[in-house]
Amino acid sequence: MAAVWQQVLAVDARYNAYRTPTFPQFRTQYIRRRSQLLRENAKAGHPPALRRQYLRLRGQLLGQRYGPLSEPGSARAYSNSIVRSSRTTLDRMEDFEDDPRALGARGHRRSVSRGSYQLQAQMNRAVYEDRPPGSVVPTSAAEASRAMAGDTSLSENYAFAGMYHVFDQHVDEAVPRVRFANDDRHRLACCSLDGSISLCQLVPAPPTVLRVLRGHTRGVSDFAWSLSNDILVSTSLDATMRIWASEDGRCIREIPDPDGAELLCCTFQPVNNNLTVVGNAKHNVHVMNISTGKKVKGGSSKLTGRVLALSFDAPGRLLWAGDDRGSIFSFLFDMATGKLTKAKRLVVHEGSPVTSISARSWVSREARDPSLLINACLNKLLLYRVVDNEGTLQLKRSFPIEQSSHPVRSIFCPLMSFRQGACVVTGSEDMCVHFFDVERAAKAAVNKLQGHSAPVLDVSFNCDESLLASSDASGMVIVWRREQK
């Protein structure tokens, strides 16, 4: 199916929860029929401009009929396709910077939830309790996931087995981060301690390395795709961050760290991609304006140790930062100015580096609380519940893995299960990729992938969970495919 038709299906799926709320079987039939018709339209070869116009009008009509969606959830990448245009991230975000009042003026900004985390969890529970037995949580994210993943069991959803491809262009240097592009099945990027970033394409076969981004003089510690995938931001041990154009690989801008320190992590602000948050080796978090190359006034704060991990909640109002001394700090983020206000601190374990933080508004119908997934060199993967709108954390459960020294990362699965349970995936120093059911009381392990010959540092799903990429400390990147039934 052509990319635009895939976006049309995703838009319909986002709003599908509002159609005939008492007849979920109709919604399933509807989205399957829409998928069939859109595939046929893709074969017809309509002009690209006509397809984009249809996508825009379809999104507007659905928005008028059902109103703006209040919670992006796990399918945020799909919903944002409604408002994407041919303009670059830098162009679009300069508008935001010039007029802070524009916050909420466009569709994807209006969708930001303004309620507290306590209210969000209560709403999730209340909605679920009002549904007939066996039905799913009636959110747009849930229906989008049903449409994309289908009515399959948890084991079937995560039955990854065979290797789709192995990339070895960075062998002999660790690949600390691997990420699929947003709303994309076959575009992948990975950064390496050899100082470069690879952009890879998985189709058409054979998979290829499209281009290698070079310019950093030391290892690249982290990178992030912009929402529209037109740029990447990277951080490096050479004390600089760089802005790259993904289309041609050119470096748009080099920005030195305000403290002249090694930069260890980065993340885009999810609503305003003109702002990027970086963490450095001098214990500081900085909010950077990538258009001007300057630090945002009031957008800096100090942690107790080297900043290794960053994550926003979906609306972009809360930021969590983890350091190498075992602490996680939460910050309130001012959407108009980029100012950070320190809110809470949690000591996960004194002296144990927090190497990964992933946030999710809700995990499944059984786990309806906003949650954080944490790696902290404790030989455990930790799942925390977010209990208030200041980012206070409460440990919910842990899963056994091997991690005592390497910067291992983990993720929530982007599409949530519609049987009992939902999965999280993590790397491990035992050279395996582990899948865990967050709600299964005993024997939580769902799957384990073996094939790496070094500690697995990062994992990443593509948008429909048909492929999973993992990277390791020796520079190998493996793309796994779901087992065909």
GIJO-V336434 format. One record per helix or strand of 3 or more residues. SS is the DSSP state (H for helix, E for strand). FROM is the first residue (numbers start at 0). TO is the last residue. If there is no record, write none. Layout:
SS;FROM;TO / SS;FROM;TO
This chain:
H;2;17 / H;23;43 / H;47;65 / H;72;79 / H;88;97 / H;99;101 / H;106;109 / H;116;128 / H;139;148 / H;153;156 / E;159;166 / E;176;179 / E;186;190 / E;195;200 / E;207;213 / E;219;224 / E;230;235 / E;239;244 / E;250;255 / E;262;267 / E;274;279 / E;283;288 / E;293;301 / E;306;311 / E;317;322 / E;326;332 / E;339;346 / E;355;359 / E;370;374 / E;379;385 / E;392;399 / E;409;411 / E;422;425 / E;431;436 / E;444;449 / E;455;460 / E;466;471 / E;476;481
